[in-house]
Amino acid sequence: MFVISGVTGHVGSVAARELIAQKKAVKVIVRDAAKGAAWAQQGAQTAVGSLDDAAFLGAALKGAEGFFALLPPNFTVPDLYAAQVKTADAIAAAVKAAGVPRVVLLSSVGADLPSGTGPIKGLHYLENALRATGTVLTAIRPGYFQENLANSLAPARQAGIFPNLMASADYPVPMIATKDIGELAAQSLLNAPAKSQVVDLHGPAYTVRQAAQMLGRALGRELKVVDVPAAQHVDALMKAGFSRNIAESFAEMYGGFAQGRIKPCGDLLVQGKTELSEVIAGLTGTAAHA
């Protein structure tokens, strides 16, 4: 049996569907029983509870051959890192109590660093907490999600602009589709390595300007790239609706990328194949543009 968390999101749902398609026994973790109904119809078991409840999760993981874990994004908490540590401790305690032999974690590029990485810092903590349990850990460290372009849809549609918080709008950055991450997660559960490993996952590389052009074509309008200087990142993110704590965390992450400190350093590199045009078509409900 494989236990999958995050099935209401892009990555966990793909991993669960892949395993179900291969006739594997799957149990999905959901917070809301209603959201588990569709998975039950597909033949999956459901466990209703929270990842930060170690007792619940330990019971759900009992007898599991493998577990797909993640840190659920929660941008409403007053202290992001404290909330991440709480959830990470519960996940690690549950994995250890249940004796789960293999865990695949949705981590991130930069999770090798203990600090200076904003929200990625929590994944550094969780990676190490899971390794300490004795499980065989596959930490998948993807780069920039292609689906992050969804955050640009509102300003693109309303004002014809594409805000850019990256250091350069003309530097190619590998962008990975969440579909490719989910597929790799399922494969990693089915084919566990002999010892723990870190897998960097990259997709095709695009510049911010290219991404803006592609999104603009899908929306039928030209988009202006608006560079947001580092000194304005916190204010810009707060205007977008984030609390100061969350805004400062993300600003720190962007700074880490700009300074070149956040970079791949895994045991192996896997290349995703999904093109950005396919994801943009899904986000905008249009035909894919090359």
N, C-alpha and C positions, 0 to 999 in steps of 0.2 A: 504494500500500500504506500502511496505517495501522498503527502499532505502539502497542500498548496495554499499560501496566503496571498492576499492582494488580488483575488479573482474578480473584484469589481473594477479593477484598473486594467490598463493596457497590457502589462507584462504578465501578471499572474493569470489572467484569463486565457492568454495564448498558451502558456505552459500547461494549464489544466486541460484545455481542449486537445493539445497535442498528445498528452498522455491518455486521455479518454479515447482518442482516435486509434491509439495503439492497443486498446483493450486492457489497459492497466487499471488497477483499483485505485481510485482517487478519492481523497477526502478534502473538501474545501473549507477554509476558515472564513466565516462571514460574521459581521456584527449584527446583521438584521436577518431574521429567519426568512423574511419575504424575498430577500436577495439570493437566498440559497435555493429557492424553489426551482428556478430554471436549471440549476446544476443537478438537482435531484432528478429532474426529468431526463437529463442526459446520462444518468446512471451513477452519479457521484454521491458519496456520503457527504453530509454537511455537519459542521460543528459551529455552533453559534456562540461567539464570545469575542474577547479582545486579546490582542497580542501582548498587552501589558499586564495580563492576568496569568501569572506563571502556573498556578494550579490548574486553571482551565486548559491552558495550552499543553501542559505536561500530559494531561489526560487525553487530549486530542491526538497527541503524538505517540501514544503508547502503541507499540507494535509497528510503527512506521519504518519502511525501508529507507525513505528519504524525505526531506522537507525543503520546500522552497520558501525562503524567508526574505523579508524586507523590512525597512523602517517606514511605516505609513507616514506620508507627509501630513503634518498638522500645523498650519500656520496661524492658528488661533491661540496657541499657548503663550503665556507670558515669557517663558524662557525656553527657547527651542532646544538648546543642547541638554538642559536638565530633563526635558521630556524625552529626548532621544535616549539618554542614559537609562532612564526608568524602563523604557520599552526594551532596550537592548539587554538589560539585566534579566528581565522576565523571560525573554526569548532564550537566552543562554541557560538560565536555570531550568527551563522546561526541556530543552534539548538534552541537558545532562541527566535530568531525572528520568527521562524516557529512554535514554541510551540510544538516541537516533544515530545510526552509523554514518550517514552522509547528509550534508546540508549544502544546498546551493543558495548563495546570497546575492541579491541584487545590490551591489555596492556601487562604487563610482571611481572613475579616474581621480587620483589625488588622495585616495583612502590610505595610502602608505604614510601620509604626513599626520603627525599628532595634533597640529594646530595650524591656524592661518588659512583655513579652507572653508570657513563658514559652515553650512549645513553638512558638508562632507565629513566634518570632524566626528559626527555621531557614528558614521559608518566605519571610520577607523576604530572607534571604540568597540563597535559590535563585531567587526572582524576578529579582533583580538579576544573578545569574550567568547566567541564561538570556538576559536582554536583551543582555548583553555579547557573546553569541555571534553576534548579527546575525539570529537567527531572529525571525519574527513571533510574539510571545507573546500568548496569551489567558490571563490569570490569572483563574481563577474563584475568587472569594472568598465562599464560603457562610458563613452564620451557624451557629448552634447546630444540630447534627444531631438530628433526631427520634429516630434510632436510639440516641442516647446514653441513652435511658430504659432500655435493657437493663441498664445499670449499677445501676438501682434495683430490678430484679426480685428479687434475693436478699433485701435487707432488707425489701422489701414483703411477700414471701411468708413469710419467717421471723419477722419482728417487727411487721409491719403499719405500717412507717414509710417515709417518703419523705425521705431526707436532702437538704437544700438548701444548696448552697454559693454561690448567687447572693445579691446584695445584698438583694433583696426577693422574697418569694414571691408578691407581688401586682402585679408590674410585667410587662406583656406583652412577650414576647421573640419575634421571628420565629424559627420553627423549620422547617428544611428537611429534606425526606426525601432520602436518598441516591439514590433512584431518579430524582428530578428533577435531581440534580447529574450523574448519569451520562448522562441524556438530553441535557442542555445541553452536556456535554463532546463527545458525538458530533456534535451540530449544529455546534459551534464548529470541529471538525476539518473538517467538510464545507463550511463556509461561513466561511473565514478572513477576517478583516478586512484591510484594506490595510496597517495598521500595528498595532503592539502596543497592547493595551488591557486594562483591568481591568474585570471584570464582577462586580458585587455580586449575590448570589443569595439572595433571601429566600423564606420560606414563610409560611404563616399564623402569626399571633402568638397565643401562649398564655402565661398566667402559670404559674409553678411549681405553684401551688395547683390550677389547672385541670388541668394535666398529671397531678398526683397523683390528682385525682378521677376522671379518665378511666382511668388505670391501675387504680385501685381497683375501678371498675365492671367492668373486664375480668377482674379476679381474684376478683370476688365478695366483696370486703371493703373496709371503709373504711380509708383510709391516713391516718396522722398526719404532717403535714409537720414535720420537725425541722430548724430553722435551725442551721447550723454557723457560729459567728462566725469572722471572718477570722483572728483570732489562733489559732484551733484548726484551720485548714485543713490545715496540714502534718501535724499529728498524726493527724487524721482520715484523710488520704490514706495515711499510712504504715500505719495500722491496717487499711486496705483492701488492703494488700499492696504498695504502691509503695515504692521506695527513697527515701531522703531527697532525693537529687538530683531525681528525677522529681516527688516531692511538692512540693518547693519551686518547681519550674518551673510546675506547674499552679496552685499557690497564687498565684504572680505573675500568671498569666493571669487568674484570677478577680478579683484586685485591679485589673487593668487595665480589666476590664468594669465593676467597681463604681465606679471613678473616672471612667468615661465617656470614657477615652482610646481604647479599642478600639471603633471605629464605622465604618460604611460610608463610603467616599470614592472609589468607583470612577468609571469613565467612563460607565457605564450600569447600570441596575438591572433585573434579570429577576425575575419573581415566580413561584415554584413553586406548584403547585396541590394537591399531595397533602396530605390532612388527617392530623393526628396520630392520629386514631382508626384509620385504615387501617394505620398502622405499628404501633400498639399491638396490633391484632388479629393481625398477623404475628408479633410478639414473643411473644404469649401463647397463640397458637393458638385464639383465640376470635373470635366475630363482632364486627364493628366496631360501636362505640358512638359516637354523636355527642357 
